[in-house]
Amino acid sequence: MSFDAEAKMQFLFALRSKGVTDSKVLNAMERIDRGAFVQGYFADRAYEDMPLPIACGQTISQPSVVGLMTQALNVGPRDKVLEIGTGSGYQAAILSQLARRVYTVDRHRRLVREARAVFDQMELSNITAFTADGSHGLPDQAPFDRIILTAAAEDPPGPLLAQLKIGGIMVVPVGQSDAVQHLIRVTRTQTGLDYDELRPVRFVPLVEGLGKE
């Protein structure tokens, strides 16, 4: 299956039906072919609204969740964005269409290497991908206008909140277990942090340290 006109129409319809209504986000998701990020056995399911396995025991999130998280992040064209959990690279590629600059971090070298290859192929020159322990963020590049985590934490991580600009937004799945997690939007204000609970989700846990691959 390819991302032809019919597949694209069905894909966008599925996104809208799940609540992804922001035209900028929908346009970005129309431009970035999810099929480029799904290899091997599951390639023919790239345009279905479901998470799929990728290397290193990780997953590529279902498109509607990517869309809803991107929508909640409310990215502007001058924003510098940090993503924790590069995974396949799909979320970073979507963000690259909306932000000035995207920094993405993953603990698995193999995932970063494979994602970089797709970014190069798509000529997405405003993404910088690092292999690093994402729980510490990227202090050298801080502060960030937007921060997104594609792995669940028990609480929004303090080091990452410290790297968020005043007026900045973080979107993070929060939960004590795999079974019960909620997507939280944190806005940093002059006086502290505002929290909005958005919806239930399921993500792999945020793990400290580097992966084996």
RASULNOR-V727596 format. One record per residue. N is the residue number from 1. RES is the residue in one letter. PHI is phi in degrees with one decimal (* if undefined). OMEGA is omega as a letter, one per 40 degrees, with the letter a starting at -180 (NA if undefined). D_CENTER is the distance of its C-alpha to the mean C-alpha in Angstrom with 2 decimals. Layout:
N;RES;PHI;OMEGA;D_CENTER
N;RES;PHI;OMEGA;D_CENTER
//
This chain:
1;M;*;i;24.03
2;S;-117.4;a;22.73
3;F;-82.3;a;20.61
4;D;-81.7;a;23.95
5;A;-59.1;a;24.90
6;E;-70.5;i;25.47
7;A;-61.0;a;22.28
8;K;-64.1;a;20.34
9;M;-63.6;i;22.42
10;Q;-65.1;i;21.86
11;F;-60.4;a;18.09
12;L;-68.4;i;18.04
13;F;-63.4;i;20.64
14;A;-61.9;i;18.63
15;L;-63.1;a;15.70
16;R;-62.2;a;18.39
17;S;-66.7;i;20.19
18;K;-94.6;i;17.31
19;G;106.4;i;17.12
20;V;-86.0;a;14.80
21;T;-118.3;a;17.56
22;D;-69.0;a;16.37
23;S;-63.3;i;17.95
24;K;-64.8;i;15.82
25;V;-68.0;i;12.60
26;L;-61.9;i;14.84
27;N;-63.3;i;16.29
28;A;-63.2;a;13.13
29;M;-74.7;i;12.34
30;E;-75.3;a;16.02
31;R;-75.2;a;16.07
32;I;-94.5;a;13.39
33;D;-78.9;i;15.01
34;R;-60.3;a;12.95
35;G;-59.1;i;16.20
36;A;-68.6;a;15.77
37;F;-104.8;a;13.05
38;V;-117.1;a;15.22
39;Q;-106.5;i;18.44
40;G;71.1;a;21.70
41;Y;-55.6;a;22.81
42;F;-96.1;a;19.98
43;A;-56.0;a;19.80
44;D;-76.3;i;21.89
45;R;-109.3;a;19.51
46;A;-60.0;a;16.51
47;Y;-103.5;i;17.11
48;E;-89.1;a;17.65
49;D;-84.5;a;15.50
50;M;-149.4;i;15.03
51;P;-71.2;i;12.92
52;L;-133.3;i;14.56
53;P;-69.9;i;15.52
54;I;-129.0;a;14.74
55;A;-63.7;i;16.58
56;C;63.5;i;17.04
57;G;69.2;a;16.93
58;Q;-103.6;i;13.16
59;T;-133.3;i;11.62
60;I;-95.1;a;9.44
61;S;-63.7;i;8.36
62;Q;-67.5;a;10.83
63;P;-53.7;a;10.37
64;S;-64.9;i;11.70
65;V;-70.7;i;9.20
66;V;-57.2;a;6.30
67;G;-63.3;a;9.16
68;L;-67.7;i;10.26
69;M;-67.4;i;7.36
70;T;-65.1;i;7.36
71;Q;-61.5;a;11.09
72;A;-65.8;a;11.41
73;L;-73.7;i;10.02
74;N;51.4;a;12.88
75;V;-77.6;i;12.22
76;G;-104.8;a;15.60
77;P;-65.0;i;16.89
78;R;-100.5;a;18.11
79;D;-77.2;i;15.08
80;K;-104.5;a;13.91
81;V;-115.8;i;10.27
82;L;-112.0;i;9.27
83;E;-112.6;i;6.07
84;I;-103.9;a;7.56
85;G;103.9;a;7.20
86;T;-60.2;a;7.08
87;G;56.1;a;8.52
88;S;-72.1;a;9.62
89;G;97.8;a;7.93
90;Y;-63.3;a;7.21
91;Q;-62.2;i;3.81
92;A;-62.0;i;5.74
93;A;-63.9;i;8.69
94;I;-62.1;a;8.12
95;L;-60.9;a;7.68
96;S;-62.8;i;10.70
97;Q;-79.7;a;12.73
98;L;-115.2;a;12.61
99;A;-107.4;i;12.83
100;R;-74.3;a;15.65
101;R;-148.3;i;13.89
102;V;-123.3;i;10.53
103;Y;-107.3;a;10.96
104;T;-129.6;a;8.80
105;V;-128.5;i;10.55
106;D;-142.5;a;11.33
107;R;-82.9;a;14.66
108;H;-102.7;a;15.54
109;R;-56.4;a;17.35
110;R;-60.9;a;17.51
111;L;-63.7;i;13.81
112;V;-63.9;i;13.59
113;R;-61.1;a;16.82
114;E;-69.4;i;15.89
115;A;-65.0;i;12.64
116;R;-57.8;a;14.90
117;A;-61.8;i;17.48
118;V;-70.8;i;15.43
119;F;-59.1;i;14.40
120;D;-63.5;i;18.16
121;Q;-60.3;a;19.25
122;M;-86.7;a;17.36
123;E;58.3;i;18.63
124;L;-92.7;a;15.40
125;S;-82.8;a;17.26
126;N;-99.0;i;15.20
127;I;-110.8;i;12.55
128;T;-118.5;a;13.84
129;A;-110.2;a;12.67
130;F;-124.0;i;14.49
131;T;-93.4;a;15.64
132;A;-165.4;i;16.08
133;D;-79.6;a;16.06
134;G;-64.8;a;12.88
135;S;-65.5;i;14.89
136;H;-95.2;a;16.92
137;G;69.9;i;14.31
138;L;-133.8;a;15.89
139;P;-55.6;a;19.16
140;D;-65.0;a;20.60
141;Q;-101.5;a;18.15
142;A;-68.3;e;18.05
143;P;-85.5;a;18.22
144;F;-114.5;i;14.95
145;D;-76.1;a;14.84
146;R;-140.5;i;11.31
147;I;-132.9;i;9.29
148;I;-128.9;i;6.06
149;L;-112.8;i;6.42
150;T;-108.5;i;5.29
151;A;-142.2;a;9.08
152;A;-85.7;i;11.94
153;A;-114.8;i;14.44
154;E;-69.9;i;17.96
155;D;-144.5;i;17.69
156;P;-55.8;a;15.38
157;P;-63.5;a;16.26
158;G;-54.4;a;19.10
159;P;-59.8;i;18.46
160;L;-76.9;i;15.08
161;L;-60.0;a;16.80
162;A;-67.7;a;19.51
163;Q;-95.4;a;17.33
164;L;-95.1;i;16.41
165;K;-65.3;i;18.89
166;I;-60.1;a;21.30
167;G;86.2;a;19.94
168;G;-79.0;a;16.33
169;I;-125.9;i;13.64
170;M;-119.1;i;11.31
171;V;-117.0;a;9.27
172;V;-146.8;i;9.66
173;P;-76.7;a;10.99
174;V;-124.4;i;14.59
175;G;178.7;a;17.38
176;Q;-81.1;a;20.30
177;S;-143.1;i;19.98
178;D;-65.1;a;18.10
179;A;-78.8;a;20.10
180;V;-122.7;i;19.51
181;Q;-135.2;i;16.21
182;H;-129.5;i;15.31
183;L;-81.5;a;12.38
184;I;-117.1;i;13.73
185;R;-108.8;i;13.55
186;V;-110.9;i;15.52
187;T;-112.3;i;17.40
188;R;-87.9;a;19.51
189;T;-109.5;i;22.97
190;Q;-59.6;a;26.19
191;T;-106.0;a;27.46
192;G;161.1;a;24.58
193;L;-127.8;i;21.45
194;D;-106.0;a;21.00
195;Y;-116.4;i;19.06
196;D;-122.2;i;18.17
197;E;-92.4;a;17.54
198;L;-100.0;a;15.68
199;R;-170.9;i;15.87
200;P;-72.1;i;16.23
201;V;-145.9;i;13.44
202;R;-136.2;i;13.54
203;F;-132.3;i;11.27
204;V;-66.4;a;12.70
205;P;-72.8;i;14.10
206;L;-75.0;a;13.20
207;V;-115.9;i;16.05
208;E;-80.7;i;17.93
209;G;87.0;a;19.47
210;L;-101.2;i;18.85
211;G;-79.3;a;18.80
212;K;-77.1;a;21.88
213;E;-102.5;NA;20.51
//
